[in-house]
Amino acid sequence: MNLSDTHNSNKIKPGFRVPENYFENLTDIIMAGLPVNDTPVVPIYKKQSTWMAIAAVLVIGLCMSIYFRTGTQQLPDDDSIENYLVYQANLNSYDIAEGLNSNDIAELEASLNTVSNDAIEDYIMNGNDLDNYLNE
């Protein structure tokens, strides 16, 4: 086996060499070889404006439909509500008390205190004069 000394032996010169300033001018050479296509660039924000306009139209249409639908609806008067609660609803005083908050209870107590003791005594003594108290 023949061992060769690679450091001291004659070296073969490569057959290829790089031209001078090749890597400095490489980018310019590649860019000059590419075809020039001027494609229009459409920014994203222009597409968003059409979507925003569509969304605004839909929101306005929805709001208008809700407004006109609720505008034609008639609310029941107080007598209808009272008749429903008295004759058709299965409510008792405990169910009604559960729906009251502290402000409602305070208003009820204040309205009960407006009846004077003299009026209560007159009502008890003159029980037949019920019409007078109902009209007051």
C-alpha distance (Angstrom), angle and dihedral (degrees) to the residues before:
residue distance angle dihedral
M1 . . .
N2 3.70 . .
L3 3.79 116.9 .
S4 3.75 114.2 -157.8
D5 3.71 126.6 -152.6
T6 3.81 104.3 -130.8
H7 3.77 96.0 -173.1
N8 3.75 97.5 55.0
S9 3.79 101.4 33.2
N10 3.79 126.2 96.1
K11 3.74 110.8 -84.2
I12 3.76 125.2 -138.8
K13 3.77 113.6 -121.6
P14 3.80 115.0 -127.9
G15 3.77 117.9 -110.9
F16 3.80 94.9 -138.3
R17 3.75 129.4 66.0
V18 3.81 134.0 178.6
P19 3.81 117.3 -115.4
E20 3.76 117.7 -115.6
N21 3.87 116.0 -84.4
Y22 3.81 89.5 4.4
F23 3.82 97.1 140.1
E24 3.82 93.3 43.0
N25 3.82 91.5 56.0
L26 3.82 98.0 34.5
T27 3.82 95.5 99.8
D28 3.77 93.3 50.2
I29 3.80 91.3 48.4
I30 3.83 93.1 50.7
M31 3.82 93.6 46.0
A32 3.80 91.3 49.5
G33 3.81 90.3 53.4
L34 3.83 94.8 53.2
P35 3.81 118.8 93.6
V36 3.79 115.2 -110.6
N37 3.83 111.7 -120.8
D38 3.77 117.1 174.4
T39 3.79 100.0 -157.8
P40 3.78 114.5 178.9
V41 3.77 113.7 -109.9
V42 3.81 113.9 -139.1
P43 3.79 111.1 -159.8
I44 3.79 118.3 -136.8
Y45 3.80 94.5 -125.8
K46 3.82 91.4 66.2
K47 3.80 90.8 57.9
Q48 3.80 89.7 49.1
S49 3.78 91.3 56.8
T50 3.80 91.4 60.3
W51 3.79 91.0 48.8
M52 3.79 90.2 47.7
A53 3.80 90.5 51.6
I54 3.81 91.5 49.9
A55 3.81 91.0 48.5
A56 3.82 91.5 48.7
V57 3.81 91.9 51.6
L58 3.80 91.1 49.7
V59 3.82 92.9 48.8
I60 3.81 92.0 48.4
G61 3.81 90.8 48.5
L62 3.79 91.8 49.4
C63 3.79 92.6 48.7
M64 3.78 92.1 48.7
S65 3.80 92.6 49.7
I66 3.80 91.2 50.2
Y67 3.81 91.4 46.6
F68 3.79 95.1 50.6
R69 3.79 93.7 41.6
T70 3.81 93.4 53.7
G71 3.81 93.2 40.0
T72 3.81 93.6 64.6
Q73 3.79 94.9 48.3
Q74 3.79 116.0 101.3
L75 3.77 120.7 -144.9
P76 3.79 118.1 -136.3
D77 3.78 117.6 -105.5
D78 3.80 123.6 -115.7
D79 3.82 94.4 -99.3
S80 3.80 92.1 55.7
I81 3.79 91.7 50.2
E82 3.79 92.0 47.6
N83 3.82 92.7 48.9
Y84 3.78 90.9 49.5
L85 3.79 92.6 50.2
V86 3.81 93.3 46.7
Y87 3.81 100.9 43.3
Q88 3.79 109.7 21.7
A89 3.79 109.9 24.7
N90 3.77 117.6 82.1
L91 3.78 95.1 -137.5
N92 3.74 128.0 140.8
S93 3.80 130.3 -170.8
Y94 3.82 92.0 -91.3
D95 3.81 91.8 56.9
I96 3.79 90.7 50.5
A97 3.82 92.2 47.0
E98 3.81 91.0 53.7
G99 3.81 89.9 58.9
L100 3.82 93.8 53.9
N101 3.77 122.7 93.3
S102 3.80 127.6 -157.0
N103 3.82 93.3 -89.1
D104 3.81 91.7 54.3
I105 3.79 91.7 49.0
A106 3.82 91.2 49.4
E107 3.82 90.5 51.7
L108 3.82 91.0 49.7
E109 3.80 91.7 50.2
A110 3.81 90.7 48.8
S111 3.79 91.3 51.1
L112 3.82 90.9 50.3
N113 3.79 91.2 53.0
T114 3.81 91.5 57.2
V115 3.81 91.0 74.0
S116 3.79 106.9 88.0
N117 3.77 124.8 -137.1
D118 3.82 90.5 -119.8
A119 3.78 90.5 58.5
I120 3.80 90.6 51.0
E121 3.80 92.1 49.7
D122 3.81 91.7 47.8
Y123 3.79 89.8 50.5
I124 3.79 92.2 50.8
M125 3.79 93.2 46.3
N126 3.78 95.8 42.4
G127 3.77 102.0 35.0
N128 3.79 91.7 159.9
D129 3.82 93.1 65.8
L130 3.80 93.3 74.7
D131 3.81 93.0 133.0
N132 3.81 91.6 62.1
Y133 3.79 92.5 57.2
L134 3.78 94.7 43.9
N135 3.78 91.8 54.6
E136 3.83 93.8 51.4
